[in-house]
Amino acid sequence: MSKTASMAARVPDTHLPLGVGSIDGGPPLPLCLTGNRVIRLGSLTEPGGPDLPDGVLDAPALNSPTLDPILAAGPEAWAALRSRLLELVNDPSNAEHLDAAAVATDRVTMTLPFTVADYVDFYSSLHHATNVGRIFRPQGDPLLPNWRHLPVGYHGRSASIAVSGTDVHRPCGLRMVDGAPRFGPSLELDFELEVGFVVGVGNDGAPVPTSNFADHVFGLCLVNDWSARDIQSFEYQPLGPFLGKSFHTSISPWITP
């Protein structure tokens, strides 16, 4: 190992996002990103490394094709996994095991990191809501009265979510052309940079106080909410987003704990 590489390996890493990817065309595996390398999470159950405490996460969970078993394990398991990853990356005595568990990012093809059972898109930015309101209601109040009193949002189509880099197919729908509705491809594609909250543990229908946020939310990811604005502007009253929003939503392959 060169001096430069040796020094880089010892730079403290506190981000350590998790994702799922295929190494050299192999099956998808849970991974952790550190610098320009990824760590196989399954290596934490192999001899010679900083093993996880008994009963936290077993080998099948850390070699699953998705992060689903990790998300379902809950906050204590998440904390234990993160602690061991920090130890693996930052403790020089683990350098040999780290080298055996890590591969360069250019050998990895990232996939959707977890199964999307459901998702809700919230309309929470005052500036964004005002700007979109000006597009849809150029002669009226851009911000409707109820916006300031409830968490405006809609349930999106979970099947539309794809990992970043996936091609986007231009949707078709009804849009106003010369004062009349016509069916055809959208001519006003748009996307919104958003933050996604990845929920790992459900609530079985019970209310969740904000103080229990960390008991349920595993981490954050970047989201691109794609929109067909001309289709959306025709259909949004009275029921809100439908075909203008249901065709594609991009998420980053890495989830920040």
N, C-alpha and C positions, 0 to 999 in steps of 0.2 A: 504494500500500500504506500502510495506517495505521501509526502509530508502534507501536501494540501488536502488530500482526501482524508488523511488521518485527523487533521484539525477539523474538517467539516463534519466528520462523524461524531465529534464531541460537542458540537454546538447544541445547547439545550433546545429541545423541541417541546413546546407546550400546546400546539394546535392539535395534531394527530387526528385528522378526520377519518371516518370509516366509510368504506364503500365495498362494492363487489365487482370483481373483474376476472377475466380469463387470461391466464399467463401462457404465452406461446401457443394459443389455440386450445388450451385445456379446458376443463370444466370451470364454471364460475365459482369463485371462492371469496369469502370475506377477507378484506384487506384493510390495512392502515397506511396512510400516506405520511412519509417523513422525508422532506427534502425532495430529491429526484428518485427516491426508491419507495417501494411498497413492501410492507411486512405481511406475510401470511398469518392470520390470526390463529390458524391451526398449530403454528409453531409453539404457541404458549402451552400446549399439552404434550410437547415432545421432550424427551430427556435432555438435560443440560441447560435449560433455560429457566427464566423466572416464572415457574408454574403458577397457575391460578389456584386460589384456595379451594379445597375440596367442596363440592356441592354448589359451586358458583356457576360455571359454564363448562360443559364437557366437550369432548372432541367432536361429536356430531354437530353441536351448535356452532362451533368455530370453523367447521368445514362445510356448512350448509351452503346451498346455491344462492341464498338471500340472507339478509340481516334479520329476518323475521324471528328466529329463536332468540337472538340477542335482545331485540326490542321487547319481546314478551317476558324476558327474565326480570325486568324491573330495575329500579334505581340502584339497589345495592350491588347487583351484578354489573351494572354499567360502571359504577365507581371502581369496583375491583378490577375490571378489565382495563380501565384507563390507568389505574395505578400501576399495573404490571407493564403496560405499554410504555409509560414514562420511565419506569425502571429499566426496561429493555433498551430504550433509545439513549438514555442519559448516563447510565452506569457503565464506565469503561470496562469493567470486568465482564460485561455481557457482549463485548464487541464480536467475539467469535460466533456466538449464537445468533447475533443480529445479522452478521454477514451471511450465515447459512439460511436465515429466514427471509431475507430481503432480495428483491430483484429490481432492476431498473424499470422505470415507468414506461419506457418505450417498448417494453415487451408485453404490456398489459392492454387489453381491450376492455373498457369499462361497460357495465350493464346496469339496468335498473336495480338499485340497491335493496329494495324491499317490495313486498306486495302491497299495492294500493287498494285498500278495501273501500275507501271513501275519501273525499276531500271537499273542503269548503273554501271558497275564495272570498275574502273579506275586502270591503271597499273602505279602507281605513285612513287614507291620506286626504286631508282637507284640500290640498292643492290639486291632486289628481282628480278627485270627485268634482271639483269646480271646473277644471279644464274639460273633462268629458261632458259635464252638464252644458257647457257652452257649445259643444259640438252638436249635441242632441236637441238642445232647446235654445237656439241662438236668439230667440225673441223673448225668452222667459227667464225666470230665476234659475241660474245654473245649479244651485244647491237646494234640493227639496227639503221641506221643513223637518221631516222625520230623521234625516241623516244625522243630526246632532244628538239624537236620543236613543238610538239602538244600533247594534253592530250589523250594519248592512252587509249582506253577503248572499251567496248562492251556492247550492250544491253542484259541483262540477261533475263531469263524466270521468270516472276513474280510469276507464279504458283509453282515454285520450292522453294520459301522462306517459311521457317517454324521456329517456335519458338525454342530456344535452348532446347535440351533434346529430340527432336523428332528423332525417329529412321531413319537412313540413309540406303537406299536400294542400294546395289552395282549395278552400271549401266553396261550395255552391249554395245558393239560397235566394230568397226573394229580396230585392233591393229596389229602391225608387229610381226610375230612369225617366226623365222628361215628365215627371208628375204621375207616373203610373208604375205599379209594381211589376217587375220582370224577374224571371228566374235566370241565374247565370253565376259565373265565378265571381268571387269577391274582387273588387278593385281597390280596396282600402284595408289591406292587412296591416296590423299594428301589433306591438307586443309591449308588455309592461314588466319592468324589472321589479321583482318582489322577493320577500323573505318567506320561506316555507317552514312551518313548525311540524316536525315529525313526531307523531304521538306513538309511544311504545306500549303504554298500558292503558286500557280502557277504563270506563267508570261505571259500567253496568247500569246506566241510566241515572245514577245519583249525581247531584250537583257537585262540581269541583271548585272549591274556593281558590282564588288566585294564589294564596299562600302555599297551595299544594301543586303548583305548576311543575316543579322539578320532579315530582313523583310520577308524572305522566308523560312529559315531553322529553324525548330522548335527545333531540338536537335540532339544528337548523340547516337549511340548504337554500341555495339560490333557486328562484323560479322565474321563468319567462311565461307570462300568461298571454298567449296569442289571442288576437281578436280580429274578427272580420267586421270592421266598424260600419260598413254600409248595410250589411245584413243585420247587424245588431240594432242599428238605429231604426230599422223598419219593424222589428219584432219585439223590441224591449217593452212596449206598452201593449197590453196590461200585465203580462206575466214575467217580463224580465229576460235574461240571457237564455238562449237556446242554441240554435245552429251557429250563431255568431261567436259562440264561446266553446262549443263542444268538440272542435276538430283537433286541437293540439295544445298541450301544456308541457313545456320543457322544464326538467329539474336537473340540478347539478348531480354528477355521480357521487360526490363526496358529501357526507353528512358531518357537520361540526358538532361534537358532543356539547 
